[in-house]
């Protein structure tokens, strides 16, 4: 099940006793700042949560599997996220509780 931004806003607003519109503005500003930093090529580190980094992909020659035709794929920048220890442990804990083997 996917959680939407709207659901997160409601939950955080309730936990912090804030109005939903203020909470939504704070969350959106936070997300906008992450995008801005990454677009400038900066690395973002959130201790125990994870690291957002930019990975540079080299140009390459690919092949269309349907036609067999070669296709030039240009260089590009992609966002890479490495999970932090706290999140990794929490997710693994939840998984093992759901699927005990």
PDB file as gemmi writes it, atoms N, CA and C in Angstrom:
CRYST1    1.000    1.000    1.000  90.00  90.00  90.00 P 1                      
ATOM      1  N   UNK A   1       0.836  -1.182   0.000  1.00  0.00           N  
ATOM      2  CA  UNK A   1       0.000   0.000   0.000  1.00  0.00           C  
ATOM      3  C   UNK A   1       0.879   1.242   0.000  1.00  0.00           C  
ATOM      4  N   UNK A   2       0.590   2.172  -0.852  1.00  0.00           N  
ATOM      5  CA  UNK A   2       1.352   3.417  -0.936  1.00  0.00           C  
ATOM      6  C   UNK A   2       0.718   4.482  -0.043  1.00  0.00           C  
ATOM      7  N   UNK A   3       1.563   5.257   0.598  1.00  0.00           N  
ATOM      8  CA  UNK A   3       1.107   6.369   1.417  1.00  0.00           C  
ATOM      9  C   UNK A   3       1.297   7.649   0.618  1.00  0.00           C  
ATOM     10  N   UNK A   4       0.288   8.495   0.587  1.00  0.00           N  
ATOM     11  CA  UNK A   4       0.367   9.735  -0.170  1.00  0.00           C  
ATOM     12  C   UNK A   4       0.892  10.865   0.715  1.00  0.00           C  
ATOM     13  N   UNK A   5       1.300  11.935   0.051  1.00  0.00           N  
ATOM     14  CA  UNK A   5       1.758  13.108   0.786  1.00  0.00           C  
ATOM     15  C   UNK A   5       0.631  13.652   1.659  1.00  0.00           C  
ATOM     16  N   UNK A   6      -0.576  13.613   1.160  1.00  0.00           N  
ATOM     17  CA  UNK A   6      -1.729  14.101   1.915  1.00  0.00           C  
ATOM     18  C   UNK A   6      -1.914  13.324   3.220  1.00  0.00           C  
ATOM     19  N   UNK A   7      -1.747  12.003   3.154  1.00  0.00           N  
ATOM     20  CA  UNK A   7      -1.860  11.179   4.359  1.00  0.00           C  
ATOM     21  C   UNK A   7      -0.753  11.498   5.359  1.00  0.00           C  
ATOM     22  N   UNK A   8       0.472  11.716   4.848  1.00  0.00           N  
ATOM     23  CA  UNK A   8       1.579  12.096   5.722  1.00  0.00           C  
ATOM     24  C   UNK A   8       1.321  13.450   6.372  1.00  0.00           C  
ATOM     25  N   UNK A   9       0.795  14.390   5.605  1.00  0.00           N  
ATOM     26  CA  UNK A   9       0.486  15.717   6.139  1.00  0.00           C  
ATOM     27  C   UNK A   9      -0.505  15.590   7.289  1.00  0.00           C  
ATOM     28  N   UNK A  10      -1.559  14.814   7.100  1.00  0.00           N  
ATOM     29  CA  UNK A  10      -2.564  14.631   8.151  1.00  0.00           C  
ATOM     30  C   UNK A  10      -1.933  14.027   9.406  1.00  0.00           C  
ATOM     31  N   UNK A  11      -1.129  13.001   9.211  1.00  0.00           N  
ATOM     32  CA  UNK A  11      -0.508  12.307  10.344  1.00  0.00           C  
ATOM     33  C   UNK A  11       0.451  13.224  11.107  1.00  0.00           C  
ATOM     34  N   UNK A  12       1.307  13.949  10.370  1.00  0.00           N  
ATOM     35  CA  UNK A  12       2.281  14.828  11.007  1.00  0.00           C  
ATOM     36  C   UNK A  12       1.592  16.020  11.672  1.00  0.00           C  
ATOM     37  N   UNK A  13       0.565  16.547  11.034  1.00  0.00           N  
ATOM     38  CA  UNK A  13      -0.182  17.654  11.624  1.00  0.00           C  
ATOM     39  C   UNK A  13      -0.796  17.229  12.956  1.00  0.00           C  
ATOM     40  N   UNK A  14      -1.321  16.037  13.004  1.00  0.00           N  
ATOM     41  CA  UNK A  14      -1.930  15.528  14.236  1.00  0.00           C  
ATOM     42  C   UNK A  14      -0.870  15.322  15.317  1.00  0.00           C  
ATOM     43  N   UNK A  15       0.270  14.747  14.943  1.00  0.00           N  
ATOM     44  CA  UNK A  15       1.348  14.488  15.905  1.00  0.00           C  
ATOM     45  C   UNK A  15       1.958  15.773  16.464  1.00  0.00           C  
ATOM     46  N   UNK A  16       1.997  16.818  15.645  1.00  0.00           N  
ATOM     47  CA  UNK A  16       2.635  18.071  16.060  1.00  0.00           C  
ATOM     48  C   UNK A  16       1.643  19.142  16.491  1.00  0.00           C  
ATOM     49  N   UNK A  17       0.358  18.812  16.462  1.00  0.00           N  
ATOM     50  CA  UNK A  17      -0.694  19.782  16.817  1.00  0.00           C  
ATOM     51  C   UNK A  17      -0.603  21.056  15.969  1.00  0.00           C  
ATOM     52  N   UNK A  18      -0.337  20.873  14.680  1.00  0.00           N  
ATOM     53  CA  UNK A  18      -0.283  21.981  13.732  1.00  0.00           C  
ATOM     54  C   UNK A  18      -1.456  21.879  12.762  1.00  0.00           C  
ATOM     55  N   UNK A  19      -1.758  22.986  12.121  1.00  0.00           N  
ATOM     56  CA  UNK A  19      -2.781  22.962  11.080  1.00  0.00           C  
ATOM     57  C   UNK A  19      -2.216  22.235   9.858  1.00  0.00           C  
ATOM     58  N   UNK A  20      -3.110  21.581   9.119  1.00  0.00           N  
ATOM     59  CA  UNK A  20      -2.677  20.810   7.954  1.00  0.00           C  
ATOM     60  C   UNK A  20      -2.050  21.689   6.881  1.00  0.00           C  
ATOM     61  N   UNK A  21      -2.574  22.890   6.679  1.00  0.00           N  
ATOM     62  CA  UNK A  21      -2.011  23.749   5.629  1.00  0.00           C  
ATOM     63  C   UNK A  21      -0.587  24.185   5.969  1.00  0.00           C  
ATOM     64  N   UNK A  22      -0.307  24.429   7.239  1.00  0.00           N  
ATOM     65  CA  UNK A  22       1.049  24.803   7.654  1.00  0.00           C  
ATOM     66  C   UNK A  22       1.977  23.600   7.502  1.00  0.00           C  
ATOM     67  N   UNK A  23       1.511  22.441   7.929  1.00  0.00           N  
ATOM     68  CA  UNK A  23       2.307  21.217   7.816  1.00  0.00           C  
ATOM     69  C   UNK A  23       2.605  20.905   6.355  1.00  0.00           C  
ATOM     70  N   UNK A  24       1.613  21.057   5.497  1.00  0.00           N  
ATOM     71  CA  UNK A  24       1.806  20.791   4.071  1.00  0.00           C  
ATOM     72  C   UNK A  24       2.853  21.741   3.486  1.00  0.00           C  
ATOM     73  N   UNK A  25       2.802  22.996   3.866  1.00  0.00           N  
ATOM     74  CA  UNK A  25       3.769  23.986   3.367  1.00  0.00           C  
ATOM     75  C   UNK A  25       5.186  23.639   3.818  1.00  0.00           C  
ATOM     76  N   UNK A  26       5.336  23.215   5.060  1.00  0.00           N  
ATOM     77  CA  UNK A  26       6.656  22.839   5.579  1.00  0.00           C  
ATOM     78  C   UNK A  26       7.193  21.622   4.832  1.00  0.00           C  
ATOM     79  N   UNK A  27       6.365  20.609   4.673  1.00  0.00           N  
ATOM     80  CA  UNK A  27       6.801  19.392   3.972  1.00  0.00           C  
ATOM     81  C   UNK A  27       7.160  19.705   2.525  1.00  0.00           C  
ATOM     82  N   UNK A  28       6.339  20.507   1.845  1.00  0.00           N  
ATOM     83  CA  UNK A  28       6.615  20.845   0.451  1.00  0.00           C  
ATOM     84  C   UNK A  28       7.898  21.662   0.325  1.00  0.00           C  
ATOM     85  N   UNK A  29       8.128  22.575   1.263  1.00  0.00           N  
ATOM     86  CA  UNK A  29       9.361  23.366   1.252  1.00  0.00           C  
ATOM     87  C   UNK A  29      10.571  22.460   1.446  1.00  0.00           C  
ATOM     88  N   UNK A  30      10.451  21.509   2.350  1.00  0.00           N  
ATOM     89  CA  UNK A  30      11.529  20.540   2.589  1.00  0.00           C  
ATOM     90  C   UNK A  30      11.839  19.750   1.317  1.00  0.00           C  
ATOM     91  N   UNK A  31      10.814  19.240   0.665  1.00  0.00           N  
ATOM     92  CA  UNK A  31      11.007  18.477  -0.572  1.00  0.00           C  
ATOM     93  C   UNK A  31      11.597  19.348  -1.678  1.00  0.00           C  
ATOM     94  N   UNK A  32      11.122  20.592  -1.785  1.00  0.00           N  
ATOM     95  CA  UNK A  32      11.659  21.517  -2.786  1.00  0.00           C  
ATOM     96  C   UNK A  32      13.143  21.774  -2.555  1.00  0.00           C  
ATOM     97  N   UNK A  33      13.538  21.895  -1.301  1.00  0.00           N  
ATOM     98  CA  UNK A  33      14.941  22.137  -0.980  1.00  0.00           C  
ATOM     99  C   UNK A  33      15.810  20.924  -1.315  1.00  0.00           C  
ATOM    100  N   UNK A  34      15.284  19.726  -1.121  1.00  0.00           N  
ATOM    101  CA  UNK A  34      16.018  18.517  -1.513  1.00  0.00           C  
ATOM    102  C   UNK A  34      16.243  18.527  -3.019  1.00  0.00           C  
ATOM    103  N   UNK A  35      15.200  18.830  -3.768  1.00  0.00           N  
ATOM    104  CA  UNK A  35      15.308  18.884  -5.228  1.00  0.00           C  
ATOM    105  C   UNK A  35      16.305  19.950  -5.660  1.00  0.00           C  
ATOM    106  N   UNK A  36      16.246  21.111  -5.029  1.00  0.00           N  
ATOM    107  CA  UNK A  36      17.155  22.211  -5.374  1.00  0.00           C  
ATOM    108  C   UNK A  36      18.610  21.816  -5.123  1.00  0.00           C  
ATOM    109  N   UNK A  37      18.885  21.229  -3.979  1.00  0.00           N  
ATOM    110  CA  UNK A  37      20.257  20.815  -3.657  1.00  0.00           C  
ATOM    111  C   UNK A  37      20.770  19.766  -4.637  1.00  0.00           C  
ATOM    112  N   UNK A  38      19.941  18.792  -4.949  1.00  0.00           N  
ATOM    113  CA  UNK A  38      20.359  17.746  -5.880  1.00  0.00           C  
ATOM    114  C   UNK A  38      20.559  18.302  -7.286  1.00  0.00           C  
ATOM    115  N   UNK A  39      19.713  19.250  -7.694  1.00  0.00           N  
ATOM    116  CA  UNK A  39      19.857  19.842  -9.031  1.00  0.00           C  
ATOM    117  C   UNK A  39      21.156  20.633  -9.153  1.00  0.00           C  
ATOM    118  N   UNK A  40      21.684  21.104  -8.027  1.00  0.00           N  
ATOM    119  CA  UNK A  40      22.964  21.821  -8.035  1.00  0.00           C  
ATOM    120  C   UNK A  40      24.150  20.867  -7.911  1.00  0.00           C  
ATOM    121  N   UNK A  41      23.851  19.568  -7.854  1.00  0.00           N  
ATOM    122  CA  UNK A  41      24.906  18.565  -7.794  1.00  0.00           C  
ATOM    123  C   UNK A  41      25.398  18.282  -6.389  1.00  0.00           C  
ATOM    124  N   UNK A  42      24.685  18.767  -5.379  1.00  0.00           N  
ATOM    125  CA  UNK A  42      25.108  18.563  -3.993  1.00  0.00           C  
ATOM    126  C   UNK A  42      24.621  17.240  -3.438  1.00  0.00           C  
ATOM    127  N   UNK A  43      25.371  16.720  -2.512  1.00  0.00           N  
ATOM    128  CA  UNK A  43      25.036  15.482  -1.803  1.00  0.00           C  
ATOM    129  C   UNK A  43      24.273  15.854  -0.536  1.00  0.00           C  
ATOM    130  N   UNK A  44      23.237  15.114  -0.209  1.00  0.00           N  
ATOM    131  CA  UNK A  44      22.457  15.354   1.004  1.00  0.00           C  
ATOM    132  C   UNK A  44      22.598  14.163   1.941  1.00  0.00           C  
ATOM    133  N   UNK A  45      23.021  14.430   3.161  1.00  0.00           N  
ATOM    134  CA  UNK A  45      23.186  13.366   4.142  1.00  0.00           C  
ATOM    135  C   UNK A  45      22.246  13.607   5.308  1.00  0.00           C  
ATOM    136  N   UNK A  46      21.436  12.615   5.592  1.00  0.00           N  
ATOM    137  CA  UNK A  46      20.566  12.630   6.763  1.00  0.00           C  
ATOM    138  C   UNK A  46      21.013  11.463   7.633  1.00  0.00           C  
ATOM    139  N   UNK A  47      21.741  11.760   8.697  1.00  0.00           N  
ATOM    140  CA  UNK A  47      22.306  10.721   9.558  1.00  0.00           C  
ATOM    141  C   UNK A  47      21.240   9.725   9.986  1.00  0.00           C  
ATOM    142  N   UNK A  48      21.588   8.465   9.912  1.00  0.00           N  
ATOM    143  CA  UNK A  48      20.737   7.339  10.288  1.00  0.00           C  
ATOM    144  C   UNK A  48      19.566   7.106   9.324  1.00  0.00           C  
ATOM    145  N   UNK A  49      19.272   8.062   8.447  1.00  0.00           N  
ATOM    146  CA  UNK A  49      18.172   7.917   7.488  1.00  0.00           C  
ATOM    147  C   UNK A  49      18.704   7.456   6.145  1.00  0.00           C  
ATOM    148  N   UNK A  50      19.651   8.231   5.577  1.00  0.00           N  
ATOM    149  CA  UNK A  50      20.222   7.865   4.293  1.00  0.00           C  
ATOM    150  C   UNK A  50      20.903   9.031   3.615  1.00  0.00           C  
ATOM    151  N   UNK A  51      21.442   8.759   2.428  1.00  0.00           N  
ATOM    152  CA  UNK A  51      22.193   9.751   1.665  1.00  0.00           C  
ATOM    153  C   UNK A  51      21.642   9.819   0.244  1.00  0.00           C  
ATOM    154  N   UNK A  52      21.324  11.036  -0.190  1.00  0.00           N  
ATOM    155  CA  UNK A  52      20.957  11.285  -1.579  1.00  0.00           C  
ATOM    156  C   UNK A  52      22.209  11.783  -2.282  1.00  0.00           C  
ATOM    157  N   UNK A  53      22.522  11.206  -3.425  1.00  0.00           N  
ATOM    158  CA  UNK A  53      23.710  11.603  -4.169  1.00  0.00           C  
ATOM    159  C   UNK A  53      23.387  11.596  -5.656  1.00  0.00           C  
ATOM    160  N   UNK A  54      24.189  12.318  -6.433  1.00  0.00           N  
ATOM    161  CA  UNK A  54      24.036  12.359  -7.882  1.00  0.00           C  
ATOM    162  C   UNK A  54      25.045  11.392  -8.499  1.00  0.00           C  
ATOM    163  N   UNK A  55      24.569  10.538  -9.386  1.00  0.00           N  
ATOM    164  CA  UNK A  55      25.424   9.590 -10.105  1.00  0.00           C  
ATOM    165  C   UNK A  55      25.446  10.021 -11.566  1.00  0.00           C  
ATOM    166  N   UNK A  56      26.641  10.085 -12.125  1.00  0.00           N  
ATOM    167  CA  UNK A  56      26.796  10.471 -13.531  1.00  0.00           C  
ATOM    168  C   UNK A  56      26.906   9.204 -14.378  1.00  0.00           C  
ATOM    169  N   UNK A  57      25.977   9.039 -15.301  1.00  0.00           N  
ATOM    170  CA  UNK A  57      25.989   7.890 -16.206  1.00  0.00           C  
ATOM    171  C   UNK A  57      26.649   8.315 -17.515  1.00  0.00           C  
ATOM    172  N   UNK A  58      27.568   7.501 -18.003  1.00  0.00           N  
ATOM    173  CA  UNK A  58      28.271   7.801 -19.245  1.00  0.00           C  
ATOM    174  C   UNK A  58      27.364   7.530 -20.442  1.00  0.00           C  
ATOM    175  N   UNK A  59      27.636   8.190 -21.562  1.00  0.00           N  
ATOM    176  CA  UNK A  59      26.864   7.859 -22.771  1.00  0.00           C  
ATOM    177  C   UNK A  59      27.199   6.433 -23.191  1.00  0.00           C  
ATOM    178  N   UNK A  60      26.236   5.771 -23.831  1.00  0.00           N  
ATOM    179  CA  UNK A  60      26.462   4.385 -24.215  1.00  0.00           C  
ATOM    180  C   UNK A  60      25.635   4.043 -25.448  1.00  0.00           C  
ATOM    181  N   UNK A  61      25.958   2.924 -26.016  1.00  0.00           N  
ATOM    182  CA  UNK A  61      25.206   2.396 -27.145  1.00  0.00           C  
ATOM    183  C   UNK A  61      24.324   1.262 -26.608  1.00  0.00           C  
ATOM    184  N   UNK A  62      23.033   1.357 -26.866  1.00  0.00           N  
ATOM    185  CA  UNK A  62      22.085   0.331 -26.433  1.00  0.00           C  
ATOM    186  C   UNK A  62      21.451  -0.288 -27.669  1.00  0.00           C  
ATOM    187  N   UNK A  63      20.648  -1.286 -27.462  1.00  0.00           N  
ATOM    188  CA  UNK A  63      19.997  -1.955 -28.569  1.00  0.00           C  
ATOM    189  C   UNK A  63      18.508  -2.070 -28.271  1.00  0.00           C  
ATOM    190  N   UNK A  64      17.693  -1.702 -29.266  1.00  0.00           N  
ATOM    191  CA  UNK A  64      16.246  -1.868 -29.144  1.00  0.00           C  
ATOM    192  C   UNK A  64      15.959  -3.363 -29.243  1.00  0.00           C  
ATOM    193  N   UNK A  65      15.410  -3.974 -28.198  1.00  0.00           N  
ATOM    194  CA  UNK A  65      15.211  -5.426 -28.234  1.00  0.00           C  
ATOM    195  C   UNK A  65      14.183  -5.878 -29.269  1.00  0.00           C  
ATOM    196  N   UNK A  66      13.265  -5.014 -29.627  1.00  0.00           N  
ATOM    197  CA  UNK A  66      12.228  -5.385 -30.594  1.00  0.00           C  
ATOM    198  C   UNK A  66      12.770  -5.387 -32.024  1.00  0.00           C  
ATOM    199  N   UNK A  67      13.552  -4.348 -32.366  1.00  0.00           N  
ATOM    200  CA  UNK A  67      14.019  -4.229 -33.748  1.00  0.00           C  
ATOM    201  C   UNK A  67      15.480  -4.622 -33.932  1.00  0.00           C  
ATOM    202  N   UNK A  68      16.234  -4.655 -32.812  1.00  0.00           N  
ATOM    203  CA  UNK A  68      17.657  -4.951 -32.921  1.00  0.00           C  
ATOM    204  C   UNK A  68      18.481  -3.734 -33.317  1.00  0.00           C  
ATOM    205  N   UNK A  69      17.833  -2.615 -33.542  1.00  0.00           N  
ATOM    206  CA  UNK A  69      18.505  -1.388 -33.961  1.00  0.00           C  
ATOM    207  C   UNK A  69      19.326  -0.819 -32.798  1.00  0.00           C  
ATOM    208  N   UNK A  70      20.546  -0.324 -33.112  1.00  0.00           N  
ATOM    209  CA  UNK A  70      21.366   0.302 -32.074  1.00  0.00           C  
ATOM    210  C   UNK A  70      20.864   1.722 -31.830  1.00  0.00           C  
ATOM    211  N   UNK A  71      20.923   2.124 -30.573  1.00  0.00           N  
ATOM    212  CA  UNK A  71      20.427   3.429 -30.156  1.00  0.00           C  
ATOM    213  C   UNK A  71      21.491   4.093 -29.287  1.00  0.00           C  
ATOM    214  N   UNK A  72      21.755   5.366 -29.550  1.00  0.00           N  
ATOM    215  CA  UNK A  72      22.700   6.125 -28.733  1.00  0.00           C  
ATOM    216  C   UNK A  72      21.969   6.682 -27.513  1.00  0.00           C  
ATOM    217  N   UNK A  73      22.454   6.333 -26.320  1.00  0.00           N  
ATOM    218  CA  UNK A  73      21.876   6.843 -25.077  1.00  0.00           C  
ATOM    219  C   UNK A  73      22.835   7.901 -24.542  1.00  0.00           C  
ATOM    220  N   UNK A  74      22.381   9.155 -24.417  1.00  0.00           N  
ATOM    221  CA  UNK A  74      23.275  10.227 -23.975  1.00  0.00           C  
ATOM    222  C   UNK A  74      23.636  10.106 -22.485  1.00  0.00           C  
ATOM    223  N   UNK A  75      24.676  10.816 -22.084  1.00  0.00           N  
ATOM    224  CA  UNK A  75      25.060  10.866 -20.675  1.00  0.00           C  
ATOM    225  C   UNK A  75      23.930  11.516 -19.884  1.00  0.00           C  
ATOM    226  N   UNK A  76      23.810  11.118 -18.622  1.00  0.00           N  
ATOM    227  CA  UNK A  76      22.763  11.710 -17.795  1.00  0.00           C  
ATOM    228  C   UNK A  76      23.166  11.661 -16.330  1.00  0.00           C  
ATOM    229  N   UNK A  77      22.495  12.484 -15.555  1.00  0.00           N  
ATOM    230  CA  UNK A  77      22.680  12.500 -14.103  1.00  0.00           C  
ATOM    231  C   UNK A  77      21.446  11.881 -13.471  1.00  0.00           C  
ATOM    232  N   UNK A  78      21.672  11.021 -12.495  1.00  0.00           N  
ATOM    233  CA  UNK A  78      20.560  10.347 -11.817  1.00  0.00           C  
ATOM    234  C   UNK A  78      20.729  10.492 -10.309  1.00  0.00           C  
ATOM    235  N   UNK A  79      19.614  10.469  -9.610  1.00  0.00           N  
ATOM    236  CA  UNK A  79      19.643  10.515  -8.155  1.00  0.00           C  
ATOM    237  C   UNK A  79      19.802   9.092  -7.622  1.00  0.00           C  
ATOM    238  N   UNK A  80      20.719   8.927  -6.690  1.00  0.00           N  
ATOM    239  CA  UNK A  80      20.940   7.641  -6.037  1.00  0.00           C  
ATOM    240  C   UNK A  80      20.685   7.834  -4.547  1.00  0.00           C  
ATOM    241  N   UNK A  81      19.986   6.888  -3.919  1.00  0.00           N  
ATOM    242  CA  UNK A  81      19.721   6.952  -2.486  1.00  0.00           C  
ATOM    243  C   UNK A  81      20.299   5.726  -1.818  1.00  0.00           C  
ATOM    244  N   UNK A  82      21.127   5.956  -0.807  1.00  0.00           N  
ATOM    245  CA  UNK A  82      21.685   4.862  -0.030  1.00  0.00           C  
ATOM    246  C   UNK A  82      21.020   4.897   1.340  1.00  0.00           C  
ATOM    247  N   UNK A  83      20.417   3.802   1.726  1.00  0.00           N  
ATOM    248  CA  UNK A  83      19.663   3.701   2.972  1.00  0.00           C  
ATOM    249  C   UNK A  83      20.592   3.782   4.175  1.00  0.00           C  
ATOM    250  N   UNK A  84      20.174   4.539   5.178  1.00  0.00           N  
ATOM    251  CA  UNK A  84      20.924   4.654   6.422  1.00  0.00           C  
ATOM    252  C   UNK A  84      20.638   3.492   7.355  1.00  0.00           C  
ATOM    253  N   UNK A  85      21.458   3.389   8.383  1.00  0.00           N  
ATOM    254  CA  UNK A  85      21.388   2.265   9.314  1.00  0.00           C  
ATOM    255  C   UNK A  85      20.044   2.164  10.039  1.00  0.00           C  
ATOM    256  N   UNK A  86      19.540   3.276  10.546  1.00  0.00           N  
ATOM    257  CA  UNK A  86      18.286   3.250  11.293  1.00  0.00           C  
ATOM    258  C   UNK A  86      17.127   2.763  10.419  1.00  0.00           C  
ATOM    259  N   UNK A  87      17.027   3.315   9.205  1.00  0.00           N  
ATOM    260  CA  UNK A  87      15.949   2.897   8.306  1.00  0.00           C  
ATOM    261  C   UNK A  87      16.116   1.436   7.911  1.00  0.00           C  
ATOM    262  N   UNK A  88      17.328   1.042   7.595  1.00  0.00           N  
ATOM    263  CA  UNK A  88      17.582  -0.333   7.182  1.00  0.00           C  
ATOM    264  C   UNK A  88      17.174  -1.308   8.288  1.00  0.00           C  
ATOM    265  N   UNK A  89      17.575  -1.012   9.516  1.00  0.00           N  
ATOM    266  CA  UNK A  89      17.231  -1.888  10.634  1.00  0.00           C  
ATOM    267  C   UNK A  89      15.726  -1.938  10.861  1.00  0.00           C  
ATOM    268  N   UNK A  90      15.066  -0.794  10.781  1.00  0.00           N  
ATOM    269  CA  UNK A  90      13.623  -0.735  11.018  1.00  0.00           C  
ATOM    270  C   UNK A  90      12.865  -1.506   9.934  1.00  0.00           C  
ATOM    271  N   UNK A  91      13.255  -1.339   8.676  1.00  0.00           N  
ATOM    272  CA  UNK A  91      12.591  -2.028   7.573  1.00  0.00           C  
ATOM    273  C   UNK A  91      12.832  -3.532   7.670  1.00  0.00           C  
ATOM    274  N   UNK A  92      14.053  -3.929   7.989  1.00  0.00           N  
ATOM    275  CA  UNK A  92      14.356  -5.355   8.112  1.00  0.00           C  
ATOM    276  C   UNK A  92      13.605  -5.958   9.289  1.00  0.00           C  
ATOM    277  N   UNK A  93      13.485  -5.217  10.380  1.00  0.00           N  
ATOM    278  CA  UNK A  93      12.747  -5.679  11.555  1.00  0.00           C  
ATOM    279  C   UNK A  93      11.285  -5.911  11.202  1.00  0.00           C  
ATOM    280  N   UNK A  94      10.686  -4.964  10.473  1.00  0.00           N  
ATOM    281  CA  UNK A  94       9.293  -5.090  10.077  1.00  0.00           C  
ATOM    282  C   UNK A  94       9.103  -6.300   9.157  1.00  0.00           C  
ATOM    283  N   UNK A  95      10.046  -6.512   8.252  1.00  0.00           N  
ATOM    284  CA  UNK A  95       9.945  -7.614   7.302  1.00  0.00           C  
ATOM    285  C   UNK A  95      10.009  -8.956   8.021  1.00  0.00           C  
ATOM    286  N   UNK A  96      10.925  -9.084   8.979  1.00  0.00           N  
ATOM    287  CA  UNK A  96      11.066 -10.351   9.680  1.00  0.00           C  
ATOM    288  C   UNK A  96       9.875 -10.619  10.575  1.00  0.00           C  
ATOM    289  N   UNK A  97       9.233  -9.576  11.084  1.00  0.00           N  
ATOM    290  CA  UNK A  97       8.031  -9.771  11.896  1.00  0.00           C  
ATOM    291  C   UNK A  97       6.855 -10.253  11.047  1.00  0.00           C  
ATOM    292  N   UNK A  98       6.782  -9.780   9.802  1.00  0.00           N  
ATOM    293  CA  UNK A  98       5.705 -10.181   8.911  1.00  0.00           C  
ATOM    294  C   UNK A  98       5.914 -11.565   8.330  1.00  0.00           C  
ATOM    295  N   UNK A  99       7.176 -11.921   8.036  1.00  0.00           N  
ATOM    296  CA  UNK A  99       7.491 -13.197   7.390  1.00  0.00           C  
ATOM    297  C   UNK A  99       8.459 -14.025   8.243  1.00  0.00           C  
ATOM    298  N   UNK A 100       8.052 -14.488   9.404  1.00  0.00           N  
ATOM    299  CA  UNK A 100       8.990 -15.313  10.182  1.00  0.00           C  
ATOM    300  C   UNK A 100       9.206 -16.649   9.490  1.00  0.00           C  
ATOM    301  N   UNK A 101      10.471 -16.994   9.306  1.00  0.00           N  
ATOM    302  CA  UNK A 101      10.780 -18.238   8.599  1.00  0.00           C  
ATOM    303  C   UNK A 101      11.582 -19.168   9.455  1.00  0.00           C  
TER     304      UNK A 101                                                      
END                                                                             
